Amino acid sequence: MSSVKKGLSKVEVGLRWDPSPIGAPEHDLDLVAVTYAADAAYDDPAYVVHFDSRSPDGTIILNRDSRTGQGFGYDEIMTLEFDRLAETYTRVVVGVVIQQNEERKTFGDIGNTGVRIAEGYTELATSDLAEAAGSTAATLAEFTRDETGAWEFRSTVRGFDADPASFATQLGTLS
């Protein structure tokens, strides 16, 4: 008996962190997703989704954007609807970057960082970003479309130093 490979359909990436101490500059962490076309899966991204933006077709949306980490649970949430993403796109990489203020911050400087990647009630991965403690940015996940059209997930927590402006162009080349 053969089975149809379904793959991922709708994935949520959640990011949390503790606010900065009273009197200290705020911590602002941002989720970023880059999408690649089949003919350029490791070149320049087709488009980037981050704060104040979404994918042109509405399949990748930053539902919640926190600038302080205040709140309960996950402060920043990005939804990726792979079942609606055009066949033109075959790779999506998601990462996180720290907005830098007066004082350089790394993930190790920010308390209670956490990432959760889930499809519905199924948790695909979690991380406290300890593996990127000395970094200002990190890849979190890579999603690829296989030859049957099904989307697959690969956890890719990897830290590096980048500012928010250069992060989107570097993100997909680092997976």
Backbone hydrogen bonds in HBPLUS format (Angstrom, degrees):
<---DONOR---> <-ACCEPTOR-->    atom                        ^
c    i                          cat <-CA-CA->   ^        H-A-AA   ^      H-
h    n   atom  resd res      DA  || num        DHA   H-A  angle D-A-AA Bond
n    s   type  num  typ     dist DA aas  dist angle  dist       angle   num
A0008-LEU N   A0151-TRP O   3.04 MM 143  5.14 159.9  2.08 129.4 135.8     1
A0082-PHE N   A0009-SER O   2.60 MM  73  4.88 117.0  1.99 147.3 163.4     2
A0083-ASP N   A0009-SER O   3.13 MM  74  4.59 150.6  2.22 124.4 124.8     3
A0011-VAL N   A0080-LEU O   2.85 MM  69  5.18 163.7  1.88 153.6 155.1     4
A0080-LEU N   A0011-VAL O   2.80 MM  69  5.18 167.1  1.82 158.8 162.5     5
A0012-GLU N   A0118-ALA O   2.76 MM 106  5.38 166.6  1.78 163.8 168.6     6
A0118-ALA N   A0012-GLU O   2.95 MM 106  5.38 163.0  1.98 153.8 159.4     7
A0013-VAL N   A0078-MET O   2.83 MM  65  5.17 165.2  1.85 155.6 160.8     8
A0078-MET N   A0013-VAL O   2.88 MM  65  5.17 161.3  1.91 149.6 155.9     9
A0014-GLY N   A0116-ARG O   2.79 MM 102  5.10 168.1  1.81 155.0 159.2    10
A0116-ARG N   A0014-GLY O   2.97 MM 102  5.10 154.3  2.04 138.6 143.6    11
A0015-LEU N   A0076-GLU O   2.83 MM  61  5.13 151.0  1.91 156.6 161.6    12
A0075-ASP N   A0015-LEU O   2.85 MM  60  5.98 120.5  2.21 136.8 149.4    13
A0076-GLU N   A0015-LEU O   3.07 MM  61  5.13 161.3  2.11 151.3 153.8    14
A0016-ARG N   A0114-GLY O   2.90 MM  98  5.16 155.7  1.96 149.9 153.0    15
A0114-GLY N   A0016-ARG O   2.96 MM  98  5.16 141.4  2.11 145.2 140.8    16
A0018-ASP N   A0111-GLY O   2.85 MM  93  5.27 169.3  1.86 155.9 152.8    17
A0024-ALA N   A0021-PRO O   3.00 MM   3  5.55 163.5  2.02 138.0 141.2    18
A0099-GLN N   A0028-ASP O   2.81 MM  71  5.43 174.2  1.81 178.0 176.4    19
A0030-ASP N   A0097-VAL O   2.84 MM  67  5.36 158.7  1.88 154.9 162.3    20
A0097-VAL N   A0030-ASP O   2.96 MM  67  5.36 150.9  2.05 143.5 152.5    21
A0032-VAL N   A0095-GLY O   2.88 MM  63  5.26 154.4  1.95 144.3 144.2    22
A0095-GLY N   A0032-VAL O   2.80 MM  63  5.26 159.6  1.84 156.9 163.1    23
A0033-ALA N   A0049-VAL O   2.86 MM  16  5.09 160.0  1.90 149.0 155.1    24
A0049-VAL N   A0033-ALA O   2.78 MM  16  5.09 165.0  1.81 155.9 159.9    25
A0034-VAL N   A0093-VAL O   2.89 MM  59  5.39 158.3  1.93 153.4 160.5    26
A0093-VAL N   A0034-VAL O   2.95 MM  59  5.39 156.4  2.01 151.2 158.4    27
A0035-THR N   A0047-TYR O   3.05 MM  12  5.61 166.2  2.07 166.4 168.9    28
A0046-ALA N   A0035-THR O   2.66 MM  11  5.62 148.0  1.76 154.4 165.4    29
A0036-TYR N   A0091-ARG O   2.79 MM  55  5.16 161.6  1.82 163.7 163.3    30
A0090-THR N   A0036-TYR O   3.05 MM  54  6.26 148.5  2.15 152.8 162.0    31
A0040-ALA N   A0037-ALA O   3.04 MM   3  5.32 161.6  2.07 112.3 117.9    32
A0038-ALA N   A0088-THR O   2.89 MM  50  5.99 148.7  1.99 173.2 169.1    33
A0043-ASP N   A0040-ALA O   3.20 MM   3  5.06 172.5  2.21 107.4 109.6    34
A0053-SER N   A0050-HIS O   3.02 MM   3  5.53 128.8  2.29 150.5 144.7    35
A0055-SER N   A0060-ILE O   2.98 MM   5  5.24 166.4  2.00 155.6 158.1    36
A0058-GLY N   A0055-SER O   3.05 MM   3  5.10 159.5  2.09 107.5 114.0    37
A0081-GLU N   A0059-THR O   2.73 MM  22  4.97 165.0  1.76 153.7 158.5    38
A0061-ILE N   A0079-THR O   2.96 MM  18  5.38 157.4  2.02 151.7 158.6    39
A0079-THR N   A0061-ILE O   2.84 MM  18  5.38 161.2  1.88 160.8 163.9    40
A0063-ASN N   A0077-ILE O   2.75 MM  14  5.48 123.1  2.07 143.7 161.2    41
A0064-ARG N   A0077-ILE O   3.32 MM  13  5.10 157.9  2.37 137.6 138.8    42
A0077-ILE N   A0064-ARG O   3.12 MM  13  5.10 145.2  2.24 122.9 131.4    43
A0084-ARG N   A0081-GLU O   3.24 MM   3  5.69 157.7  2.29 108.8 115.4    44
A0085-LEU N   A0082-PHE O   3.28 MM   3  5.00 146.7  2.40  94.6 104.0    45
A0089-TYR N   A0086-ALA O   3.09 MM   3  5.97 159.7  2.13 124.9 128.2    46
A0145-ARG N   A0090-THR O   2.94 MM  55  4.87 155.6  2.00 135.7 135.9    47
A0092-VAL N   A0143-PHE O   2.85 MM  51  5.12 157.5  1.90 150.6 155.7    48
A0143-PHE N   A0092-VAL O   2.78 MM  51  5.12 167.0  1.79 161.9 165.8    49
A0094-VAL N   A0141-ALA O   2.90 MM  47  5.24 164.5  1.93 149.3 154.2    50
A0140-LEU N   A0094-VAL O   2.75 MM  46  5.59 161.4  1.78 155.4 150.4    51
A0141-ALA N   A0094-VAL O   3.19 MM  47  5.24 160.6  2.23 139.5 141.6    52
A0096-VAL N   A0138-ALA O   2.85 MM  42  5.44 153.8  1.92 155.1 163.9    53
A0138-ALA N   A0096-VAL O   2.84 MM  42  5.44 148.4  1.94 158.4 165.1    54
A0098-ILE N   A0136-THR O   2.97 MM  38  5.60 158.3  2.01 174.0 169.1    55
A0109-ASP N   A0106-THR O   2.96 MM   3  5.32 149.3  2.06 109.6 118.9    56
A0107-PHE N   A0135-SER O   3.02 MM  28  6.11 146.8  2.13 161.9 169.2    57
A0110-ILE N   A0107-PHE O   3.22 MM   3  5.36 157.5  2.27 104.8 111.6    58
A0108-GLY N   A0133-ALA O   2.73 MM  25  4.15 146.2  1.84 136.5 127.3    59
A0115-VAL N   A0127-SER O   2.78 MM  12  5.14 148.3  1.88 154.9 159.2    60
A0127-SER N   A0115-VAL O   3.00 MM  12  5.14 145.0  2.12 140.3 142.6    61
A0117-ILE N   A0125-ALA O   2.84 MM   8  5.18 166.8  1.86 159.8 158.6    62
A0124-LEU N   A0117-ILE O   2.70 MM   7  5.44 149.8  1.78 143.0 152.7    63
A0125-ALA N   A0117-ILE O   3.18 MM   8  5.18 154.1  2.25 140.7 141.3    64
A0119-GLU N   A0122-THR O   2.84 MM   3  5.22 158.0  1.89 155.0 158.1    65
A0122-THR N   A0119-GLU O   2.97 MM   3  5.22 154.6  2.04 134.7 132.6    66
A0132-ALA N   A0129-LEU O   2.95 MM   3  5.28 157.5  2.01 109.7 117.0    67
A0133-ALA N   A0130-ALA O   3.20 MM   3  4.89 159.6  2.24 111.9 108.5    68
A0135-SER N   A0132-ALA O   2.94 MM   3  5.31 162.7  1.97 125.9 127.3    69
A0137-ALA N   A0160-PHE O   3.08 MM  23  5.54 135.3  2.29 170.4 175.5    70
A0160-PHE N   A0137-ALA O   2.97 MM  23  5.54 155.9  2.03 148.4 148.3    71
A0139-THR N   A0158-ARG O   2.99 MM  19  5.29 152.8  2.07 143.0 144.9    72
A0158-ARG N   A0139-THR O   3.26 MM  19  5.29 145.7  2.38 129.0 134.2    73
A0156-THR N   A0140-LEU O   3.11 MM  16  5.15 170.0  2.12 116.1 118.3    74
A0142-GLU N   A0154-ARG O   2.88 MM  12  5.21 157.3  1.93 153.8 160.9    75
A0154-ARG N   A0142-GLU O   2.85 MM  12  5.21 136.0  2.05 152.5 164.3    76
A0144-THR N   A0152-GLU O   3.02 MM   8  5.37 150.3  2.11 140.8 149.9    77
A0152-GLU N   A0144-THR O   2.76 MM   8  5.37 159.3  1.80 154.2 160.7    78
A0146-ASP N   A0150-ALA O   2.84 MM   4  5.56 166.5  1.85 158.3 159.0    79
A0149-GLY N   A0146-ASP O   2.95 MM   3  5.33 156.8  2.00 113.0 120.6    80
A0167-PHE N   A0163-ASP O   2.99 MM   4  5.93 139.4  2.16 156.9 169.4    81
A0170-GLN N   A0166-SER O   3.19 MM   4  6.40 143.8  2.33 150.1 160.6    82
A0170-GLN N   A0167-PHE O   3.13 MM   3  5.19 127.0  2.43  98.2 112.1    83
A0171-LEU N   A0167-PHE O   2.82 MM   4  5.73 145.7  1.94 157.8 166.6    84
A0173-THR N   A0170-GLN O   3.07 MM   3  5.53 138.0  2.26 112.7 124.6    85
A0174-LEU N   A0171-LEU O   3.35 MM   3  5.66 159.0  2.40 106.8 112.9    86
